[in-house]
Amino acid sequence: MSEKLLYIDTEALSTLALVQAGLISPVDKLMNQKEAQEVNETKFYKGVPFPFAFLLAPKGKRNHQVLLSIKKGEVVTLMNEGKKVGEITVEETFKIDPLQRLYTIYGTSDTTHPGVQKTMARLGEIALAGEYHVNYPLIEDNIQRIQNMVRKTNAKTISSMMLSANPLNRAHERMIRQTISDTDLLVIFLHKPFNTHGLRYDIRYESLNTFINHFIPRNKVIIIPFENTYIFAGYNELILDAILAKNYGCNQLVIGKNHGGLGLYYDHNRLNSVFDHCKNMDIAIKTVDEYVYCDTCKTLVSTATCPHGQHHHVHYHSESIMRLIQSGVIPPSILVRKEVSANILASLFPERFENLQEMYYSLIPGSGLLEQQSEEAFYLKLVELYQTSSLT
């Protein structure tokens, strides 16, 4: 009898690994049809808030034929990028409505929604339930790194923050500083999405690392790659973020007031916030005010405490800052720290300048010694020239 194979993408593999490692606890397996229906209706699983059923329903003709042929108790091999990555002992298979599934995740099944489009392309019509095992070392490595850091620092209070840093700006820095002032350790879960939108993960990691290594006390912050798969999308994002942070061992989740999933909604004719749903999760959720640069205060301020009107405020709008960077323009230092800008631009535009060394010694004051200079050093010195004020 030939081996039965199911083909899954890395996004599905990562999600299965999160659950296997206990990071989405109390969810510990693929749900059967009865469990799935109950979770979708009640938004709870084993007494803990959970927004939708945890399912595996891979798309594709080969997968569909295998799913139609599977019998209870059979073991199915999971394949990813041509390699065996795990197996499932099948409890049952059942049909799902893909549009209804999309609605429970995103709050809409509108096919023009980018998340709906992306998930629809990978969501099949038959789900399977059962115990499983997958191999995905990244998750176990993340757990070990946090545990090692906690032991090393003897941290008792551990805060967390979900961050895209796309790009890292001064408002992000203020949130980080404010958080570490009253916690032993801050875990920054740096988003590592399964798409190519914005800056590459390695560039965002290096720019965040540059800030932490040079401007934050040692052993106060650790960066953990967070593959925010489709289950963290939509209006349920905050609930899943809180569950993940708690299961990683964090006592508190710190969020900005523009965090996805934060807001008010009506449920059974009663006005609720996401905090009503999260109150028995055993993790504190702290919101941070929006920060702006005020041209009257001449510093970074909270909109809740600044007495000046919006026309005095410079907002930290990530997409607008990204447009500057993608155009090769150095953002003003009030928006992005010069060390971060230099790091990002040097990565995005390698070998941008012809005769860089000649430009460096023509434009930049120095010690007189002829030394090989990097593009990153050139950007840093160029920013200093921009900030020279005697002729402005």
C-alpha positions in Angstrom: 0.0 0.0 0.0 1.5 3.3 -1.1 2.3 6.1 1.4 -0.3 8.9 1.5 1.2 12.4 1.2 -0.3 15.8 1.9 1.6 18.9 0.6 1.6 21.9 2.9 3.4 25.3 2.6 5.8 26.7 5.2 3.1 29.0 6.6 1.0 25.9 7.5 4.0 24.1 8.8 5.0 27.1 11.1 1.4 27.3 12.5 1.4 23.5 13.2 4.7 23.9 15.0 3.5 26.7 17.2 0.6 24.6 18.4 2.8 21.5 18.8 5.2 23.5 21.1 2.3 24.6 23.3 2.5 28.3 22.2 -1.2 28.5 21.3 -2.3 26.4 24.3 -4.9 25.2 25.2 -5.1 24.3 21.5 -2.9 21.2 21.2 -4.2 19.4 18.1 -6.2 19.8 14.9 -9.8 20.2 15.9 -12.5 17.7 14.8 -15.8 18.8 13.2 -17.7 19.0 16.5 -14.9 21.0 18.3 -14.5 23.3 15.3 -18.2 24.1 15.2 -18.3 24.8 18.9 -15.3 27.1 18.8 -16.7 29.0 15.8 -19.9 29.5 17.7 -18.7 30.3 21.2 -15.3 31.8 20.5 -13.9 29.7 23.4 -11.8 26.5 23.6 -11.4 24.6 26.9 -12.6 27.7 28.7 -10.0 30.1 27.1 -10.9 32.7 24.5 -10.1 31.4 21.0 -11.5 33.2 18.0 -11.9 30.3 15.4 -11.3 26.6 14.9 -7.8 25.4 14.4 -7.9 23.4 11.1 -5.7 22.1 8.4 -7.4 22.1 5.0 -4.7 22.3 2.3 -5.6 23.1 -1.3 -4.6 21.4 -4.4 -5.8 18.5 -6.7 -3.4 16.0 -5.2 -4.3 16.9 -1.6 -8.0 16.8 -2.5 -7.8 13.3 -3.8 -5.8 12.1 -0.8 -8.3 13.7 1.7 -11.2 12.0 -0.1 -9.5 8.6 0.3 -8.3 8.8 3.9 -9.8 6.4 6.5 -9.8 6.9 10.3 -6.6 5.7 11.9 -4.4 6.1 8.8 -1.1 7.9 9.1 -0.6 10.6 6.5 2.9 12.1 5.7 3.2 15.8 5.5 5.5 17.2 2.8 6.9 20.7 2.5 9.2 21.9 -0.3 9.9 18.3 -1.3 10.8 17.1 2.2 9.0 15.0 4.8 8.3 17.3 7.7 5.8 15.4 9.8 2.8 13.1 10.0 -0.8 13.0 11.1 -2.8 10.1 12.6 -6.2 10.8 11.1 -9.2 11.1 13.5 -11.6 12.2 10.8 -12.0 14.3 7.7 -14.9 16.7 7.1 -16.0 19.4 4.6 -15.7 23.1 5.4 -17.1 26.2 3.8 -14.0 28.2 2.7 -15.9 31.5 2.6 -17.2 31.0 6.1 -13.8 30.0 7.3 -12.4 33.2 5.8 -15.1 35.3 7.5 -14.3 33.8 10.9 -10.6 34.8 10.5 -10.9 38.2 8.8 -14.4 39.4 9.7 -15.1 39.5 6.0 -15.1 37.2 3.0 -14.7 40.0 0.5 -12.3 38.7 -2.2 -10.7 42.2 -2.7 -9.4 42.0 0.9 -5.6 41.1 0.6 -5.7 38.7 3.5 -8.8 36.9 2.1 -7.2 36.7 -1.3 -4.0 35.2 0.0 -5.7 32.7 2.3 -8.3 31.7 -0.3 -5.4 30.7 -2.6 -4.2 28.1 -0.1 -7.5 27.0 1.6 -9.2 23.8 0.5 -12.7 22.4 1.1 -11.8 19.3 3.2 -10.2 19.5 6.7 -8.6 16.7 8.6 -8.3 16.2 12.4 -6.0 14.2 14.6 -2.8 14.0 16.5 0.3 15.1 14.6 4.0 15.7 14.8 6.1 18.1 12.7 9.8 19.1 12.5 10.4 22.8 12.6 13.5 23.7 14.6 12.9 27.5 14.6 10.2 27.4 17.2 12.1 25.2 19.7 15.1 27.5 19.2 13.0 30.6 20.1 11.7 28.9 23.3 15.2 28.0 24.3 16.6 31.5 23.6 14.0 33.1 25.8 14.4 30.6 28.6 18.2 31.1 28.5 17.8 34.9 28.7 15.4 34.6 31.7 17.9 32.4 33.5 20.8 34.6 32.7 19.0 37.8 33.9 17.0 36.2 36.6 14.0 38.1 35.2 10.8 38.0 37.2 8.6 40.4 35.2 8.7 39.8 31.4 7.0 42.1 29.0 6.4 41.5 25.3 5.8 43.6 22.2 4.7 42.6 18.7 6.7 44.8 16.3 7.0 45.1 12.5 9.7 47.9 12.7 8.9 48.6 9.0 11.0 50.7 9.5 12.0 51.2 13.1 11.2 54.8 14.1 11.6 57.1 17.1 8.1 56.3 18.4 9.0 52.6 18.5 12.1 53.5 20.4 10.1 55.5 22.9 7.7 52.5 23.4 10.7 50.2 24.0 12.4 52.6 26.5 9.1 53.2 28.4 8.5 49.4 28.6 11.9 48.4 29.9 11.8 51.1 32.6 9.4 48.9 34.7 10.2 45.4 33.6 13.1 43.0 34.0 13.1 41.7 30.4 11.3 42.8 27.2 10.7 40.2 24.5 10.2 41.8 21.1 8.5 39.5 18.7 9.6 40.8 15.3 7.2 40.1 12.6 8.5 37.7 9.9 5.6 37.5 7.4 5.2 35.1 4.6 5.2 37.8 2.0 7.6 40.4 0.5 5.8 43.6 1.6 8.1 46.3 3.0 11.6 45.8 4.2 13.1 42.3 4.3 13.2 40.6 7.7 17.0 40.6 7.9 17.2 44.4 7.3 14.5 45.1 9.9 16.3 42.7 12.4 19.7 44.4 11.9 18.3 47.9 12.3 16.4 46.9 15.5 19.6 45.2 16.7 21.6 48.3 16.0 19.4 50.3 18.3 19.3 47.7 21.1 23.0 47.0 21.1 24.1 50.7 21.1 21.3 52.6 22.9 19.6 50.1 25.4 21.0 48.6 28.6 22.5 45.2 28.1 20.3 42.1 28.8 17.1 44.1 28.9 15.7 43.1 25.4 15.7 40.0 23.3 14.5 39.8 19.7 12.5 36.8 18.6 11.5 36.1 15.0 7.7 35.8 14.9 6.3 34.2 11.8 2.9 35.8 12.0 0.9 33.3 9.9 -2.7 33.7 8.7 -4.2 32.9 12.0 -2.8 36.1 13.4 -4.5 38.2 10.8 -7.7 40.2 10.9 -9.6 41.5 13.9 -8.6 38.5 16.0 -4.9 39.4 16.0 -4.7 40.8 19.5 -6.3 37.7 21.1 -3.8 35.4 19.4 -0.9 37.7 20.2 -1.9 37.6 23.9 -2.1 33.8 23.9 1.3 33.5 22.2 3.0 35.9 24.5 1.6 34.2 27.6 2.7 30.8 26.5 6.2 32.1 25.8 6.2 33.0 29.5 5.5 36.7 29.3 3.5 38.5 32.1 2.5 41.5 30.0 1.7 42.5 26.3 2.4 46.1 25.4 0.6 47.5 22.4 0.1 50.8 20.7 -3.4 52.2 20.3 -3.3 51.5 16.6 -2.6 47.7 17.1 -4.6 45.5 14.9 -7.7 44.0 16.6 -7.9 46.7 19.2 -11.2 48.4 19.3 -14.9 48.3 20.1 -17.5 46.0 18.7 -21.1 45.0 19.3 -21.9 41.5 20.6 -25.4 40.5 21.5 -26.4 44.2 21.6 -23.7 45.1 24.1 -20.7 47.3 23.5 -17.5 45.3 24.0 -13.8 45.8 23.6 -11.2 43.1 23.0 -10.2 43.4 26.7 -13.5 42.0 27.7 -12.6 38.9 25.7 -9.0 38.7 27.0 -9.7 39.3 30.7 -9.3 35.7 31.8 -6.2 34.9 29.7 -3.8 35.4 32.6 -1.7 38.1 30.9 -1.9 41.9 31.4 -2.5 44.0 28.3 -1.1 47.5 28.4 -1.9 50.2 25.8 0.6 53.0 25.0 -0.5 56.4 23.8 0.3 57.5 20.3 3.6 59.5 20.1 4.2 62.4 17.8 7.0 65.0 17.3 5.7 68.5 18.4 7.4 71.4 16.7 6.5 73.6 19.6 7.6 71.3 22.4 10.6 70.4 20.2 10.5 66.8 21.3 8.6 63.5 21.1 5.3 63.7 23.1 2.2 61.7 23.7 -0.9 63.1 22.0 -2.6 62.7 25.4 -0.3 65.1 27.1 0.7 67.7 24.5 -1.4 70.9 24.7 -0.7 71.9 21.1 -2.9 71.2 18.2 -2.5 68.5 15.5 -1.1 71.1 13.1 2.0 71.2 15.3 2.5 67.4 15.2 4.7 65.3 13.0 3.2 61.7 12.9 5.2 58.5 12.7 3.4 57.1 9.7 5.3 54.0 8.7 4.2 53.9 5.1 5.2 57.5 4.5 8.6 57.0 6.1 9.0 53.8 4.0 8.3 55.8 0.8 11.2 58.1 1.7 13.6 55.2 2.3 12.5 53.2 -0.8 13.2 56.4 -2.8 16.7 56.4 -1.3 16.1 59.5 0.8 17.4 59.7 4.4 14.4 60.4 6.7 14.8 63.3 9.1 16.4 62.2 12.4 13.3 63.2 14.3 11.6 60.3 12.5 14.3 57.7 12.3 17.6 57.5 14.2 20.5 58.2 11.8 22.3 55.0 12.7 19.1 53.0 11.7 18.6 55.0 8.5 22.3 54.4 7.5 22.0 50.7 8.2 18.8 50.3 6.1 19.9 52.5 3.2 23.3 50.7 2.9 21.5 47.4 2.8 18.8 48.5 0.3 21.2 50.2 -2.1 24.5 48.4 -2.1 27.2 49.9 -4.3 24.9 52.8 -5.0 27.7 55.4 -5.4 30.5 55.4 -8.0 33.8 56.5 -6.5 32.4 56.4 -2.9 35.8 57.0 -1.4 36.4 60.1 -3.5 32.9 61.4 -2.5 33.6 60.7 1.1 36.9 62.6 1.3 35.5 65.5 -0.9 32.4 66.1 1.2 33.1 64.8 4.7 35.5 66.3 7.2 37.8 63.8 8.7 41.1 63.0 10.4 43.2 63.3 7.3 44.0 59.6 7.3 43.0 57.7 4.1 40.9 54.8 5.3 38.4 52.7 3.4 34.9 53.9 4.3 31.7 52.0 4.1 28.4 53.2 2.6 26.9 53.1 6.1 29.6 55.4 7.4 29.0 57.8 4.5 25.3 58.0 5.2 26.0 58.7 8.9 28.4 61.6 8.1 25.9 62.9 5.5 23.2 63.2 8.1 25.6 65.2 10.3 26.1 67.6 7.4 22.3 68.0 7.1 22.1 68.8 10.8 24.8 71.6 10.6 22.8 74.7 11.5 25.1 77.8 11.1 24.0 78.4 7.5 20.4 77.4 7.8 
